[in-house]
Amino acid sequence: MIRISEVYKYRGHECVINGVNLVIPQGTQVGLIGPGGAGKSLLMKICAGLVRPDSGSVLIDGTEVVGIGDVEMTSVRSKIGMLFQNYALFDFMTVEENIGFPLRQLGGRTEEEIRDEVNRLLLAVDLPNTQKLFPNELSGGMKKRVTFARAVIANPPILFYDDPTAGLDPVTSGKIFALLEERRERGGTTSIVVSHDILGMRDICDSFVLMDHGRIVFSGTREEIEASTRPFVGQFWRGEADD
Amino acid sequence: MTKHTQAYVAALSPTQRRIAQLGVIFVPIVTQVTEILRVGSLAFYYAFKKPIRWREVVQQSFFIGNRSLAFVMIVLGFLGMILIFQSGFQAKRIVGDLQGMGALYLQLLFREFAPTVTALMLATRVGTGIAAEIGSMVVTEQVDALRMNNAEPIQYLVVPRLLASIVMTFVLSCVALCVAFGTGMFVANTVFEVNVATFYNTSLLEWGDLIIFSLKALAYGITIPIIASQAGLSAFGGSEGVGTATTMAVVNASLAVTILDFVLSGVGYIFFFS
């Protein structure tokens, strides 16, 4: 379970995360949506311990993430897999080395076991025979699938997907969402999906959190968000332009 | 300046405002120096902690050493010729005797020019490379990805560059010394007709010169990658952030080399030459 309580983050005098409170129950997939600059990716990075908030608390499976030391953070991060918005593939490593990196860091497996697991995942994301390629030899969609494979290879109980379909064509976006849905159906994983792609997200998330200007302005299931009478919520959900 | 800051500044007394202006200048400098020291101390901590990525150390040694070799040799080669050409004419006019020129030149190369000019060349060539590489890894979230996989970026990225730089700065300084002395000898022989055997004179060299040469090469070899890495790690935003980090790396590394040169020359004077 992820519990975010009274989190504030300032950039200069601007409050970019403004008193966020949120509970994500174990085993659920939450869609974090909102206009650009709403603070979605920043909130996710705060949850991952990559950005320290100015105040507030973030509990990951009961462990406080804010203000803890490197050793405690190591055990928290070993529970988290993260798909980054900008791919974040190590450009000095091959596809095989990139995907196997989390397993090598965790230790306890032979090189052969890691290679087998990488090959299995490459087949699952429909990228066979790409083991020896470097990230600069891959298309955007291929990179996203490789970064997805790297995020899930260690079977972490918590997954953060930061804009998994950013800059991708609709067909490739569909493939990525299918991978996320497949992962959700396996159960047991608590995940947050940050995306602008409302259409793609509708069927793969258990609930949705709408953010604007660093605040949570709505939180609920798909049915609740569709039934909302608040103009901003309805407008954003349906993707309508301002009048 | 935001409205909040403007209101705050307006409420200050003239003395407080002057102190605040000093703070505007000094706080960023102190912050940056503190950050450089933090990166440096962590790099040393991890340099003695396993695992060390030796393959990356070799690759970085190639990048710092082999790829800078021609650049350093050309610059120091020409510098050697210019130094002897200019000083030869002056010496001929004032002293009239060029017999001791080789011995003095060799001492000057050991104490000053070979390690310091090499380091300044490396600050531009290697410093920019390290800052741009690490900076682009920061803005493309690769450094965050390392952290998420419990790989400490300083251990993973800075330590191999630090180890490679320590070795290669020393090696390149030695090469630079030989090249600058060789080209200087060539000019002395062809322009001023100084005999090669006369020019090659080690009588003024002392152990202190060798120690200062090694100390300077070691200090520069440590300083350049740490300053450049800190600049890269502090990059933010997009390509503009990487550009700023690269510029910061060159300026800070060149400044640090110059200040270290002054300090170490002083140390050398106190301990060996006074």
Contacts between the chains, C-beta under 8 A, distances in Angstrom:
chain1	res1	chain2	res2	distance
A	12	B	2	6.6
A	13	B	2	5.0
A	13	B	4	4.9
A	13	B	5	7.3
A	45	B	144	7.4
A	48	B	148	6.3
A	50	B	144	5.2
A	50	B	147	6.2
A	50	B	148	7.2
A	70	B	152	7.8
A	74	B	150	4.9
A	77	B	147	7.4
A	77	B	148	5.8
A	77	B	149	7.5
A	77	B	150	5.5
A	78	B	150	6.4
A	80	B	148	6.6
A	81	B	148	8.0
A	82	B	144	8.0
A	82	B	145	7.4
A	82	B	148	4.9
A	84	B	141	4.4
A	84	B	144	6.7
A	84	B	145	6.0
A	85	B	141	7.0
A	86	B	139	7.8
A	86	B	140	4.9
A	86	B	141	4.9
A	87	B	140	7.2
A	87	B	141	7.8
A	88	B	140	6.3
A	88	B	141	3.9
A	88	B	142	5.1
A	88	B	144	6.4
A	88	B	145	3.9
A	89	B	142	7.4
A	89	B	145	7.8
A	90	B	142	5.7
A	90	B	145	7.1
A	90	B	146	7.8
A	91	B	137	7.8
A	91	B	142	7.2
A	101	B	149	5.8
A	101	B	151	7.8
A	102	B	149	5.0
A	105	B	149	4.8
A	105	B	150	5.4
A	105	B	151	5.8
A	150	B	145	8.0
